[in-house]
Amino acid sequence: MKSMAIVVRDDSYDKILTPLAFAYLQAAEGVEVNMLFVNWAVRALTAAGAGAMKIQGDHADQDAWVREQVAKAGLPVEIYDIIKALKATGKVNLYACSLAAAIFDVNEENLIPEAEGIIGASWFLNEKAAPADHYQYF
Amino acid sequence: MNAIKITRTLDTSGKCCPMPMIETNMAIKALVSGDVLEIIATDPGTRNDIPSWCRRTGNTLLDSREDGKVYRYYVSKN
């Protein structure tokens, strides 16, 4: 595999771990990974949003326990720190969906420097997702 | 095992996916062709991940061992 595209929708702490871990795995192996953050997940590309992610729903009361388990697994506990680790591989590109950015108040000013920018979904789907060897949606 | 000369040991004990594979990728990059990386792991996922990774990357899995819940892999860099 040479390239992979991932669309991330879920913004709860536990649910965003999987796409980030998959991206980290593939990037470590030299695969180019392009990630589009849509819906609430676009806030992961802001420092405040990444820091505010929590476990939601039925497992909300297990947030602290899950973070302890993540630390034991060896991953950075904070989402922003995981994003920084992804970028450090030099193989991961992070894009904010322009629609999601408009709805969920993400802009060029609060976008983290690790993100490539705010882009149209059409561009991502045609230029990054369609040509990718593998595509995932979370 | 005495015939295998280990160049470097990577101990991932206690860590889980994705970290053993990420650290294995990083460790192998620091070696030169013919060097042998010993990987110690407790993540049972490595039993599939390491052999599969070797096949994809062209590195050679010289041997692997299980001692209870501890797994050891010996990989020669391509």
Backbone of each chain as ProteinMPNN parsed JSONL, in Angstrom:
{"seq_chain_A": "MKSMAIVVRDDSYDKILTPLAFAYLQAAEGVEVNMLFVNWAVRALTAAGAGAMKIQGDHADQDAWVREQVAKAGLPVEIYDIIKALKATGKVNLYACSLAAAIFDVNEENLIPEAEGIIGASWFLNEKAAPADHYQYF", "coords_chain_A": {"N_chain_A": [[0.835, -1.193, 0.0], [0.529, 2.178, -0.885], [-0.768, 4.548, -0.409], [-3.305, 5.969, 1.704], [-6.599, 6.947, 2.499], [-8.536, 8.639, 4.885], [-11.608, 9.376, 6.334], [-12.799, 11.205, 8.984], [-15.313, 11.316, 11.31], [-16.479, 11.001, 13.864], [-16.159, 12.476, 17.043], [-15.683, 11.844, 19.668], [-13.527, 11.005, 22.375], [-12.691, 8.28, 22.603], [-13.562, 7.177, 20.194], [-12.167, 8.498, 18.209], [-9.665, 7.616, 18.503], [-9.107, 5.237, 17.11], [-9.012, 5.779, 14.185], [-6.826, 7.521, 14.29], [-4.825, 5.892, 15.333], [-4.654, 3.937, 13.331], [-3.785, 5.507, 11.207], [-1.325, 6.262, 12.206], [0.004, 3.799, 12.355], [0.187, 3.054, 9.611], [1.543, 5.232, 8.517], [3.961, 5.015, 9.827], [5.003, 2.945, 8.49], [5.6, 4.009, 6.127], [3.563, 4.728, 4.45], [1.595, 7.062, 2.67], [-0.723, 9.062, 4.265], [-3.823, 10.513, 4.112], [-6.039, 12.554, 5.748], [-9.362, 13.503, 6.285], [-11.241, 15.648, 8.181], [-14.444, 15.745, 9.293], [-17.763, 17.025, 10.119], [-18.381, 17.142, 13.658], [-15.851, 16.271, 14.29], [-14.03, 17.906, 13.084], [-13.2, 19.727, 14.884], [-11.132, 18.58, 16.183], [-8.921, 19.483, 14.991], [-8.266, 21.836, 16.116], [-6.623, 23.415, 18.837], [-8.068, 23.801, 21.172], [-10.326, 22.243, 20.719], [-9.242, 19.661, 20.363], [-8.227, 19.28, 22.882], [-10.491, 19.2, 24.379], [-11.839, 16.878, 23.944], [-13.825, 14.167, 24.917], [-14.96, 11.052, 26.328], [-18.077, 9.949, 25.277], [-21.638, 9.404, 25.75], [-22.784, 6.124, 26.593], [-20.436, 5.305, 27.809], [-19.318, 7.41, 29.104], [-18.641, 7.811, 31.766], [-16.325, 6.472, 32.048], [-14.089, 7.754, 31.222], [-11.647, 8.627, 32.44], [-10.503, 6.188, 33.116], [-10.143, 4.983, 30.599], [-8.229, 6.695, 29.526], [-6.095, 6.12, 31.174], [-5.608, 3.52, 30.338], [-4.873, 3.962, 27.7], [-2.49, 5.309, 28.078], [-1.004, 3.254, 29.227], [-0.84, 1.595, 27.035], [1.001, 2.876, 25.559], [0.612, 4.943, 23.855], [0.503, 8.51, 23.232], [-1.472, 10.355, 25.526], [-3.066, 12.611, 25.171], [-5.094, 13.925, 22.573], [-4.135, 15.911, 20.857], [-1.404, 15.554, 21.155], [-1.098, 13.055, 19.997], [-1.73, 13.702, 17.377], [0.419, 15.376, 16.805], [2.446, 13.479, 16.891], [1.738, 11.951, 14.687], [2.193, 13.797, 12.636], [4.913, 14.048, 12.875], [5.881, 11.837, 11.617], [6.016, 12.552, 9.018], [4.415, 11.706, 7.009], [1.713, 12.068, 7.111], [-1.177, 13.849, 6.254], [-3.371, 16.357, 7.245], [-6.635, 17.426, 6.932], [-9.136, 19.923, 7.108], [-12.555, 19.817, 6.655], [-14.326, 22.082, 4.672], [-17.052, 22.697, 4.93], [-17.695, 21.572, 7.416], [-15.953, 23.075, 8.961], [-17.082, 25.609, 8.711], [-19.549, 25.237, 9.949], [-18.909, 24.318, 12.517], [-17.26, 26.173, 13.633], [-14.476, 26.451, 12.992], [-11.532, 27.878, 11.877], [-9.01, 29.63, 9.911], [-7.589, 30.891, 11.837], [-7.853, 29.508, 14.276], [-7.079, 26.991, 13.604], [-4.906, 24.259, 14.017], [-1.319, 24.32, 13.618], [-0.362, 21.975, 12.566], [-2.196, 21.056, 10.775], [-3.106, 20.857, 7.314], [-4.832, 22.612, 6.124], [-7.998, 24.246, 5.379], [-10.269, 22.669, 3.415], [-12.141, 21.875, 0.399], [-14.572, 19.3, 0.258], [-14.977, 18.003, -2.129], [-12.577, 18.258, -3.5], [-10.931, 16.718, -1.817], [-12.137, 14.168, -1.936], [-11.888, 13.53, -4.63], [-9.197, 14.008, -5.305], [-7.647, 12.872, -3.306], [-8.983, 10.727, -1.88], [-10.158, 9.06, -3.918], [-7.918, 8.226, -5.572], [-6.466, 6.788, -3.722], [-4.957, 3.864, -2.3], [-6.353, 2.617, -0.375], [-9.29, 3.17, 1.54], [-10.922, 4.629, 4.288], [-13.58, 5.116, 6.64], [-14.608, 6.759, 9.471]], "CA_chain_A": [[0.0, 0.0, 0.0], [1.297, 3.42, -0.943], [-1.522, 5.684, 0.134], [-4.564, 5.654, 2.365], [-7.416, 8.119, 2.828], [-9.431, 8.393, 6.016], [-12.538, 10.43, 6.709], [-13.09, 11.069, 10.41], [-16.543, 12.025, 11.66], [-16.743, 10.946, 15.299], [-15.238, 13.333, 17.798], [-15.476, 11.451, 21.061], [-12.132, 10.629, 22.616], [-12.43, 6.874, 22.315], [-13.83, 6.84, 18.793], [-11.18, 9.081, 17.307], [-8.383, 6.923, 18.704], [-8.865, 4.206, 16.097], [-8.44, 6.313, 12.94], [-5.493, 8.083, 14.532], [-3.897, 4.762, 15.484], [-4.46, 3.329, 12.005], [-2.944, 6.432, 10.443], [0.023, 6.185, 12.793], [0.567, 2.517, 11.919], [0.53, 3.06, 8.194], [2.567, 6.254, 8.287], [5.24, 4.484, 10.315], [5.491, 2.002, 7.485], [5.931, 4.759, 4.928], [2.372, 4.974, 3.636], [1.044, 8.419, 2.738], [-2.077, 9.023, 4.828], [-4.546, 11.778, 4.028], [-7.195, 12.474, 6.643], [-10.322, 14.595, 6.213], [-12.038, 15.725, 9.407], [-15.751, 16.298, 8.977], [-18.699, 17.124, 11.24], [-17.775, 17.625, 14.906], [-14.44, 15.875, 14.372], [-13.157, 18.966, 12.585], [-12.651, 20.45, 16.034], [-9.869, 17.947, 16.596], [-7.844, 20.239, 14.354], [-8.004, 23.051, 16.9], [-6.03, 23.031, 20.13], [-9.131, 23.732, 22.18], [-11.181, 21.102, 20.408], [-8.512, 18.418, 20.64], [-8.09, 19.158, 24.327], [-11.8, 19.056, 25.023], [-12.48, 15.609, 23.585], [-14.118, 13.266, 26.032], [-15.79, 9.903, 25.983], [-19.475, 10.352, 25.349], [-22.654, 8.362, 25.747], [-22.86, 5.091, 27.624], [-19.145, 5.079, 28.475], [-18.802, 8.709, 29.526], [-18.086, 7.756, 33.122], [-15.077, 5.702, 32.046], [-13.104, 8.569, 30.526], [-10.345, 8.588, 33.12], [-9.973, 4.816, 33.017], [-9.667, 4.764, 29.225], [-6.974, 7.442, 29.363], [-5.04, 5.336, 31.831], [-5.309, 2.372, 29.478], [-4.149, 4.491, 26.535], [-1.117, 5.566, 28.533], [-0.345, 1.947, 29.379], [-0.587, 1.056, 25.695], [2.181, 3.542, 25.023], [0.235, 6.095, 23.027], [0.261, 9.764, 23.956], [-2.849, 10.362, 26.028], [-3.809, 13.737, 24.613], [-5.323, 13.831, 21.136], [-3.209, 16.814, 20.15], [-0.07, 14.934, 21.154], [-1.126, 12.0, 18.982], [-1.662, 14.395, 16.081], [1.817, 15.797, 16.63], [3.224, 12.27, 16.58], [1.422, 11.606, 13.293], [2.891, 14.736, 11.758], [6.348, 13.796, 12.982], [6.249, 10.778, 10.662], [6.211, 13.174, 7.708], [3.604, 10.998, 6.007], [0.28, 12.272, 7.361], [-1.734, 15.163, 5.939], [-4.625, 16.554, 7.965], [-7.435, 18.441, 6.269], [-10.43, 20.275, 7.693], [-13.631, 19.987, 5.676], [-14.753, 23.483, 4.725], [-18.425, 22.755, 5.452], [-17.617, 21.331, 8.858], [-15.28, 24.222, 9.57], [-18.043, 26.711, 8.765], [-20.613, 24.929, 10.914], [-18.418, 24.071, 13.876], [-16.434, 27.305, 14.067], [-13.033, 26.257, 12.812], [-11.067, 28.807, 10.842], [-7.558, 29.669, 9.745], [-6.979, 31.435, 13.056], [-7.754, 28.519, 15.362], [-6.59, 25.715, 13.07], [-3.56, 23.948, 14.513], [-0.323, 24.41, 12.537], [-0.118, 20.643, 11.988], [-3.187, 20.814, 9.718], [-2.714, 21.405, 6.01], [-5.712, 23.727, 5.825], [-9.429, 24.005, 5.219], [-10.4, 22.342, 1.988], [-13.439, 21.388, -0.038], [-14.673, 17.839, 0.261], [-14.866, 17.518, -3.509], [-11.146, 18.114, -3.788], [-10.384, 15.588, -1.067], [-12.679, 12.902, -2.43], [-11.385, 13.242, -5.977], [-7.742, 14.067, -5.426], [-6.979, 12.086, -2.267], [-9.658, 9.468, -1.558], [-10.332, 8.186, -5.089], [-6.682, 7.568, -6.017], [-5.796, 6.074, -2.63], [-5.025, 2.396, -2.349], [-7.311, 2.152, 0.632], [-10.102, 4.278, 2.05], [-11.651, 4.274, 5.497], [-14.491, 6.136, 7.152], [-14.879, 6.558, 10.9]], "C_chain_A": [[0.878, 1.255, 0.0], [0.551, 4.61, -0.341], [-2.844, 5.222, 0.719], [-5.293, 6.964, 2.655], [-8.381, 7.746, 3.935], [-10.315, 9.615, 6.226], [-12.955, 10.177, 8.153], [-14.295, 11.935, 10.752], [-16.74, 12.111, 13.17], [-15.701, 11.725, 16.088], [-15.087, 12.941, 19.25], [-14.074, 10.859, 21.194], [-11.84, 9.196, 22.209], [-12.581, 6.556, 20.828], [-12.826, 7.438, 17.82], [-9.821, 8.388, 17.453], [-8.087, 5.944, 17.563], [-8.342, 4.778, 14.776], [-7.052, 6.917, 13.135], [-4.453, 6.967, 14.664], [-3.623, 4.1, 14.139], [-3.556, 4.209, 11.14], [-1.493, 6.349, 10.908], [0.735, 4.906, 12.327], [1.053, 2.582, 10.474], [1.62, 4.075, 7.89], [3.941, 5.757, 8.733], [5.862, 3.529, 9.311], [5.779, 2.693, 6.151], [4.765, 5.052, 4.009], [1.933, 6.43, 3.792], [-0.4, 8.327, 3.207], [-2.68, 10.421, 4.757], [-5.839, 11.654, 4.809], [-8.064, 13.722, 6.489], [-11.195, 14.546, 7.459], [-13.335, 16.456, 9.099], [-16.6, 16.346, 10.248], [-17.971, 17.613, 12.503], [-16.281, 17.312, 14.978], [-13.508, 16.952, 13.857], [-12.528, 19.738, 13.742], [-11.394, 19.793, 16.607], [-8.681, 18.689, 16.022], [-7.7, 21.641, 14.94], [-7.455, 22.597, 18.247], [-7.118, 22.878, 21.194], [-10.014, 22.507, 21.959], [-10.51, 19.78, 20.724], [-8.42, 18.191, 22.147], [-9.399, 18.891, 25.047], [-12.461, 17.713, 24.758], [-12.636, 14.702, 24.799], [-14.888, 12.065, 25.504], [-17.243, 10.28, 26.231], [-20.387, 9.126, 25.498], [-22.53, 7.382, 26.892], [-21.57, 4.938, 28.421], [-18.528, 6.355, 29.026], [-18.138, 8.661, 30.902], [-16.765, 6.993, 33.192], [-13.932, 6.449, 31.356], [-11.706, 8.445, 31.153], [-9.695, 7.214, 32.995], [-9.412, 4.548, 31.615], [-8.342, 5.493, 29.0], [-5.81, 6.713, 30.037], [-4.631, 4.159, 30.959], [-4.526, 2.802, 28.237], [-2.689, 4.746, 26.914], [-0.346, 4.258, 28.688], [0.015, 1.353, 28.029], [0.606, 1.719, 25.036], [1.882, 4.715, 24.12], [0.23, 7.364, 23.869], [-1.207, 9.816, 24.373], [-3.677, 11.466, 25.382], [-3.928, 13.62, 23.097], [-4.354, 14.721, 20.36], [-1.804, 16.211, 20.098], [0.001, 13.777, 20.156], [-1.02, 12.618, 17.592], [-0.231, 14.857, 15.806], [2.708, 14.613, 16.27], [2.978, 11.834, 15.138], [2.207, 12.503, 12.351], [4.394, 14.49, 11.757], [6.809, 12.679, 12.046], [6.55, 11.36, 9.286], [5.346, 12.567, 6.621], [2.106, 11.27, 6.137], [-0.119, 13.708, 7.038], [-3.128, 15.267, 6.549], [-5.398, 17.712, 7.339], [-8.744, 18.663, 7.023], [-11.423, 20.481, 6.564], [-14.193, 21.409, 5.791], [-16.176, 23.626, 5.258], [-18.412, 22.58, 6.964], [-16.97, 22.511, 9.573], [-16.248, 25.387, 9.734], [-19.091, 26.47, 9.842], [-20.092, 24.901, 12.345], [-17.323, 25.044, 14.318], [-14.931, 26.996, 14.082], [-12.604, 27.154, 11.66], [-9.549, 28.828, 10.8], [-6.857, 30.141, 11.028], [-6.854, 30.376, 14.151], [-7.31, 27.13, 14.884], [-5.167, 25.465, 13.577], [-2.557, 23.96, 13.349], [-0.022, 23.06, 11.88], [-1.081, 20.344, 10.85], [-2.734, 21.491, 8.427], [-3.57, 22.608, 5.636], [-7.158, 23.299, 5.759], [-9.697, 23.816, 3.735], [-11.819, 21.869, 1.666], [-13.456, 19.876, -0.092], [-14.532, 17.263, -1.146], [-13.408, 17.286, -3.882], [-10.582, 16.884, -3.09], [-10.856, 14.265, -1.665], [-12.089, 12.524, -3.788], [-9.873, 13.152, -6.061], [-7.008, 13.175, -4.42], [-7.652, 10.725, -2.027], [-9.727, 8.535, -2.767], [-9.031, 7.511, -5.527], [-5.994, 6.723, -4.949], [-5.936, 4.567, -2.808], [-6.078, 1.855, -1.393], [-8.013, 3.357, 1.233], [-10.886, 3.808, 3.263], [-12.501, 5.445, 5.965], [-14.842, 5.825, 8.593], [-15.865, 7.61, 11.398]], "O_chain_A": [[1.83, 1.373, 0.772], [1.159, 5.552, 0.168], [-3.423, 4.223, 0.29], [-4.672, 7.964, 3.014], [-8.971, 6.665, 3.922], [-9.83, 10.744, 6.288], [-13.404, 9.085, 8.503], [-14.293, 13.143, 10.512], [-17.12, 13.158, 13.696], [-14.504, 11.633, 15.818], [-14.416, 13.646, 20.003], [-13.522, 10.295, 20.25], [-10.842, 8.931, 21.539], [-11.819, 5.763, 20.275], [-12.658, 6.924, 16.713], [-8.936, 8.563, 16.615], [-6.948, 5.84, 17.108], [-7.316, 4.309, 14.284], [-6.203, 6.832, 12.248], [-3.336, 7.091, 14.164], [-2.483, 3.742, 13.843], [-2.678, 3.713, 10.434], [-0.563, 6.364, 10.102], [1.909, 4.932, 11.957], [2.185, 2.211, 10.165], [2.52, 3.806, 7.094], [4.954, 6.043, 8.094], [7.077, 3.331, 9.282], [6.152, 2.045, 5.173], [4.954, 5.569, 2.909], [1.903, 6.965, 4.901], [-1.206, 7.603, 2.622], [-2.116, 11.384, 5.276], [-6.641, 10.754, 4.56], [-7.571, 14.848, 6.553], [-11.813, 13.523, 7.754], [-13.334, 17.62, 8.7], [-16.234, 15.803, 11.29], [-17.042, 18.415, 12.408], [-15.532, 18.015, 15.656], [-12.314, 16.926, 14.154], [-11.458, 20.328, 13.597], [-10.685, 20.389, 17.418], [-7.559, 18.544, 16.507], [-7.089, 22.519, 14.332], [-7.79, 21.516, 18.73], [-7.09, 21.952, 22.005], [-10.397, 21.825, 22.91], [-11.133, 18.88, 21.287], [-8.521, 17.061, 22.625], [-9.413, 18.416, 26.182], [-13.534, 17.436, 25.294], [-11.71, 14.506, 25.586], [-15.396, 12.071, 24.383], [-17.586, 10.855, 27.264], [-19.949, 7.981, 25.384], [-22.211, 7.76, 28.02], [-21.595, 4.496, 29.57], [-17.348, 6.378, 29.374], [-17.182, 9.391, 31.162], [-16.159, 6.881, 34.258], [-12.934, 5.847, 30.959], [-10.721, 8.188, 30.46], [-8.486, 7.101, 32.793], [-8.341, 3.961, 31.468], [-7.439, 4.96, 28.354], [-4.69, 6.697, 29.527], [-3.447, 3.838, 30.854], [-3.628, 2.093, 27.781], [-1.774, 4.431, 26.152], [0.826, 4.172, 28.322], [1.042, 0.689, 27.886], [1.161, 1.196, 24.069], [2.795, 5.407, 23.669], [-0.014, 7.312, 25.074], [-2.08, 9.362, 23.634], [-4.855, 11.271, 25.083], [-2.966, 13.256, 22.421], [-3.821, 14.317, 19.326], [-1.102, 16.352, 19.097], [1.043, 13.547, 19.542], [-0.298, 12.11, 16.734], [0.259, 14.732, 14.684], [3.613, 14.734, 15.445], [3.902, 11.399, 14.449], [2.811, 12.032, 11.388], [5.063, 14.702, 10.746], [7.992, 12.588, 11.721], [7.251, 10.744, 8.483], [5.519, 12.875, 5.442], [1.315, 10.752, 5.348], [0.519, 14.66, 7.49], [-3.957, 14.372, 6.387], [-4.889, 18.827, 7.228], [-9.37, 17.721, 7.508], [-11.16, 21.233, 5.626], [-14.498, 21.875, 6.89], [-16.471, 24.587, 5.97], [-19.04, 23.345, 7.697], [-17.395, 22.894, 10.662], [-16.244, 26.07, 10.758], [-19.475, 27.393, 10.56], [-20.743, 25.393, 13.266], [-16.566, 24.772, 15.249], [-14.232, 27.253, 15.062], [-13.237, 27.179, 10.605], [-8.887, 28.126, 11.564], [-5.69, 29.83, 11.266], [-5.858, 30.349, 14.874], [-7.183, 26.206, 15.687], [-4.329, 26.367, 13.563], [-2.922, 23.642, 12.217], [0.51, 23.009, 10.771], [-0.81, 19.462, 10.035], [-2.081, 22.535, 8.438], [-3.117, 23.511, 4.931], [-7.503, 22.151, 6.041], [-9.394, 24.681, 2.913], [-12.587, 21.51, 2.558], [-12.459, 19.248, -0.45], [-14.022, 16.156, -1.32], [-13.05, 16.275, -4.487], [-9.846, 16.102, -3.691], [-10.057, 13.351, -1.873], [-11.825, 11.353, -4.06], [-9.33, 12.326, -6.794], [-5.872, 12.77, -4.663], [-6.978, 9.697, -1.976], [-9.394, 7.355, -2.659], [-9.045, 6.317, -5.829], [-5.033, 6.015, -5.249], [-6.904, 4.074, -3.389], [-6.619, 0.767, -1.592], [-7.417, 4.419, 1.411], [-11.448, 2.712, 3.262], [-12.181, 6.607, 5.717], [-15.325, 4.733, 8.894], [-16.222, 7.613, 12.576]]}, "seq_chain_B": "MNAIKITRTLDTSGKCCPMPMIETNMAIKALVSGDVLEIIATDPGTRNDIPSWCRRTGNTLLDSREDGKVYRYYVSKN", "coords_chain_B": {"N_chain_B": [[19.33, -20.403, 18.957], [21.699, -19.27, 19.623], [23.218, -18.871, 17.395], [22.346, -16.604, 16.223], [23.191, -13.305, 15.918], [22.478, -10.643, 17.772], [21.77, -7.344, 16.99], [20.4, -5.159, 18.004], [18.096, -4.658, 20.665], [14.656, -4.293, 21.006], [12.39, -3.434, 23.327], [9.102, -3.779, 23.813], [7.412, -4.325, 25.799], [4.361, -4.426, 27.569], [3.217, -2.464, 26.05], [0.703, -1.698, 23.589], [-0.954, -2.29, 20.409], [-1.049, 0.677, 18.508], [1.671, 0.809, 19.053], [3.884, -1.171, 19.317], [4.398, -1.887, 16.602], [4.899, 0.569, 15.427], [7.172, 1.388, 16.803], [8.825, -0.684, 16.078], [9.113, -0.239, 13.317], [10.489, 2.189, 13.458], [12.802, 1.425, 14.766], [13.995, -0.4, 13.019], [14.711, 1.193, 10.935], [16.93, 2.462, 11.845], [18.915, 0.664, 11.626], [21.353, -1.229, 9.699], [21.624, -3.095, 6.625], [21.443, -6.557, 7.176], [21.765, -6.421, 9.862], [20.432, -7.506, 13.017], [17.371, -7.306, 14.587], [16.033, -7.682, 17.709], [12.887, -8.137, 18.944], [10.907, -7.621, 21.661], [7.805, -8.399, 22.967], [4.546, -8.005, 24.427], [2.075, -7.755, 23.477], [-0.41, -9.629, 22.068], [-1.205, -9.285, 19.478], [1.018, -8.895, 17.95], [1.845, -11.348, 17.091], [0.713, -11.906, 14.675], [1.145, -9.488, 13.388], [3.95, -8.948, 13.207], [5.151, -11.076, 11.563], [3.659, -10.596, 9.196], [4.363, -7.961, 8.628], [7.079, -8.327, 8.111], [6.962, -9.818, 5.734], [5.866, -7.916, 4.004], [7.743, -5.844, 4.017], [10.102, -6.938, 3.309], [11.98, -7.651, 5.098], [13.577, -10.179, 7.108], [12.176, -12.685, 9.028], [13.821, -14.299, 11.3], [13.483, -15.959, 13.479], [11.093, -16.815, 15.999], [9.71, -16.681, 19.257], [7.701, -17.875, 21.945], [7.149, -17.245, 25.265], [5.283, -17.943, 27.651], [3.397, -15.168, 28.154], [5.044, -13.548, 26.802], [6.554, -12.461, 23.888], [9.067, -13.035, 21.494], [10.874, -11.825, 18.792], [13.019, -12.217, 16.02], [14.526, -10.349, 13.761], [15.986, -9.927, 10.679], [17.417, -7.256, 9.03], [16.6, -6.211, 5.794]], "CA_chain_B": [[19.376, -18.956, 19.019], [23.057, -18.791, 19.826], [23.818, -18.532, 16.115], [21.87, -15.282, 15.806], [23.859, -12.191, 16.598], [21.509, -9.551, 17.905], [22.348, -6.002, 16.893], [19.688, -4.26, 18.908], [16.861, -5.192, 21.255], [13.563, -3.35, 21.222], [11.456, -4.003, 24.311], [7.805, -3.091, 23.793], [6.579, -4.972, 26.83], [3.327, -3.597, 28.175], [2.582, -1.583, 25.064], [-0.255, -2.345, 22.697], [-1.133, -1.719, 19.088], [-0.111, 0.522, 17.394], [3.04, 1.184, 19.408], [4.961, -2.113, 18.962], [4.729, -1.825, 15.18], [5.492, 1.888, 15.147], [8.537, 1.377, 17.333], [9.599, -1.622, 15.248], [9.453, 0.489, 12.09], [11.512, 3.189, 13.771], [14.041, 0.75, 15.136], [14.627, -1.046, 11.86], [15.289, 2.252, 10.095], [18.223, 2.862, 12.402], [19.872, -0.413, 11.411], [21.828, -1.419, 8.33], [21.313, -4.413, 6.077], [22.114, -7.673, 7.835], [21.615, -6.291, 11.314], [19.306, -8.27, 13.563], [16.591, -6.638, 15.626], [15.229, -8.524, 18.597], [11.711, -7.408, 19.42], [10.208, -8.257, 22.78], [6.456, -7.844, 23.006], [3.512, -8.712, 25.185], [0.83, -7.593, 22.723], [-0.59, -10.83, 21.232], [-1.397, -8.895, 18.079], [2.293, -8.949, 17.228], [2.048, -12.695, 16.524], [0.362, -11.769, 13.261], [1.667, -8.242, 12.823], [5.383, -8.977, 12.879], [5.4, -11.86, 10.331], [3.053, -9.907, 8.059], [5.212, -6.793, 8.364], [8.317, -8.823, 7.482], [6.676, -10.177, 4.335], [5.638, -6.694, 3.217], [8.892, -4.953, 3.977], [11.267, -7.645, 2.801], [12.859, -8.065, 6.194], [13.479, -11.619, 7.323], [11.919, -13.158, 10.383], [14.727, -15.431, 11.495], [12.947, -16.865, 14.49], [10.193, -16.202, 16.969], [9.508, -17.531, 20.428], [6.699, -17.48, 22.929], [7.437, -17.7, 26.618], [4.116, -17.455, 28.364], [2.784, -14.029, 27.47], [6.11, -12.727, 26.221], [6.902, -12.888, 22.529], [10.353, -12.525, 21.018], [11.034, -11.945, 17.337], [14.359, -11.901, 15.581], [14.332, -9.874, 12.389], [17.18, -9.463, 9.963], [17.056, -6.164, 8.118], [16.878, -6.452, 4.359]], "C_chain_B": [[20.782, -18.419, 19.16], [23.706, -18.351, 18.524], [23.408, -17.138, 15.655], [22.552, -14.201, 16.631], [22.927, -10.987, 16.602], [22.24, -8.216, 17.868], [21.72, -5.055, 17.901], [18.439, -4.946, 19.44], [15.869, -4.053, 21.472], [12.56, -4.005, 22.159], [10.169, -3.187, 24.32], [6.865, -3.648, 24.85], [5.604, -3.989, 27.468], [2.599, -2.717, 27.189], [1.684, -2.389, 24.127], [-0.288, -1.633, 21.355], [-1.642, -0.286, 19.214], [1.361, 0.599, 17.768], [4.111, 0.14, 19.084], [5.373, -2.038, 17.489], [5.361, -0.482, 14.803], [6.941, 1.906, 15.624], [9.423, 0.404, 16.563], [10.026, -0.951, 13.944], [10.578, 1.489, 12.337], [12.857, 2.522, 14.05], [14.754, 0.161, 13.926], [15.286, -0.011, 10.958], [16.681, 2.647, 10.568], [19.309, 1.808, 12.187], [20.322, -0.46, 9.958], [21.544, -2.858, 7.917], [22.136, -5.503, 6.764], [22.046, -7.602, 9.347], [20.391, -7.075, 11.783], [18.669, -7.499, 14.714], [15.829, -7.681, 16.425], [14.089, -7.669, 19.133], [11.063, -8.227, 20.525], [8.846, -7.59, 22.903], [5.565, -8.663, 23.922], [2.148, -8.566, 24.518], [0.644, -8.823, 21.826], [-0.826, -10.514, 19.764], [-0.113, -8.97, 17.275], [2.541, -10.319, 16.606], [1.661, -12.722, 15.054], [1.067, -10.574, 12.627], [3.137, -8.353, 12.389], [5.672, -9.841, 11.639], [4.844, -11.182, 9.079], [3.9, -8.713, 7.641], [6.517, -7.22, 7.676], [8.076, -9.168, 6.014], [6.515, -8.937, 3.472], [6.902, -5.887, 3.009], [10.151, -5.631, 3.454], [12.285, -7.991, 3.867], [12.596, -9.541, 6.518], [13.244, -11.96, 8.789], [12.734, -14.428, 10.592], [14.144, -16.453, 12.455], [11.951, -16.093, 15.357], [9.951, -17.196, 18.09], [8.403, -16.983, 21.306], [7.083, -18.08, 24.265], [6.325, -17.161, 27.516], [3.471, -16.334, 27.576], [3.817, -13.075, 26.885], [6.525, -13.322, 24.88], [8.225, -12.244, 22.128], [10.472, -12.822, 19.524], [12.444, -11.515, 16.978], [14.293, -11.611, 14.085], [15.634, -9.372, 11.818], [16.758, -8.394, 8.971], [17.498, -6.491, 6.707], [18.005, -5.555, 3.862]], "O_chain_B": [[21.042, -17.254, 18.857], [24.64, -17.549, 18.536], [24.058, -16.557, 14.786], [22.494, -14.19, 17.861], [22.636, -10.399, 15.561], [23.194, -7.988, 18.611], [22.399, -4.265, 18.557], [17.802, -5.726, 18.731], [16.195, -3.008, 22.037], [11.951, -5.019, 21.816], [10.15, -2.045, 24.779], [5.652, -3.449, 24.78], [5.972, -2.879, 27.853], [1.484, -2.269, 27.456], [1.882, -3.585, 23.91], [0.26, -0.544, 21.184], [-2.589, -0.048, 19.964], [2.222, 0.47, 16.898], [5.18, 0.524, 18.608], [6.56, -2.115, 17.169], [6.252, -0.423, 13.956], [7.828, 2.387, 14.918], [10.623, 0.633, 16.411], [11.173, -1.086, 13.519], [11.499, 1.619, 11.531], [13.907, 3.001, 13.62], [15.979, 0.223, 13.828], [16.287, -0.293, 10.3], [17.507, 3.11, 9.781], [20.473, 2.026, 12.522], [19.737, 0.195, 9.095], [21.263, -3.718, 8.751], [23.353, -5.388, 6.912], [22.246, -8.604, 10.034], [19.439, -7.275, 11.029], [19.332, -7.1, 15.671], [15.068, -8.469, 15.865], [14.314, -6.604, 19.707], [10.716, -9.392, 20.329], [8.747, -6.364, 22.94], [5.799, -9.848, 24.159], [1.175, -9.186, 24.948], [1.445, -9.045, 20.919], [-0.664, -11.381, 18.905], [-0.151, -9.096, 16.051], [3.356, -10.444, 15.692], [2.229, -13.488, 14.275], [1.525, -10.637, 11.486], [3.502, -7.89, 11.308], [6.377, -9.382, 10.74], [5.483, -11.192, 8.027], [4.126, -8.482, 6.453], [6.994, -6.543, 6.766], [8.895, -8.845, 5.153], [6.977, -8.91, 2.332], [7.108, -5.31, 1.941], [11.152, -4.967, 3.187], [13.335, -8.561, 3.571], [11.523, -10.071, 6.231], [14.015, -11.572, 9.667], [12.368, -15.5, 10.11], [14.295, -17.66, 12.265], [11.985, -14.864, 15.423], [9.987, -18.409, 17.881], [8.202, -15.772, 21.394], [7.313, -19.285, 24.376], [6.425, -16.063, 28.064], [3.043, -16.54, 26.44], [3.502, -11.942, 26.522], [6.806, -14.514, 24.761], [8.466, -11.066, 22.39], [10.2, -13.934, 19.07], [12.99, -10.575, 17.555], [14.042, -12.495, 13.267], [16.298, -8.509, 12.393], [15.849, -8.603, 8.167], [18.605, -6.973, 6.465], [18.372, -5.618, 2.689]]}, "name": "protein", "num_of_chains": 2, "seq": "MKSMAIVVRDDSYDKILTPLAFAYLQAAEGVEVNMLFVNWAVRALTAAGAGAMKIQGDHADQDAWVREQVAKAGLPVEIYDIIKALKATGKVNLYACSLAAAIFDVNEENLIPEAEGIIGASWFLNEKAAPADHYQYFMNAIKITRTLDTSGKCCPMPMIETNMAIKALVSGDVLEIIATDPGTRNDIPSWCRRTGNTLLDSREDGKVYRYYVSKN"}
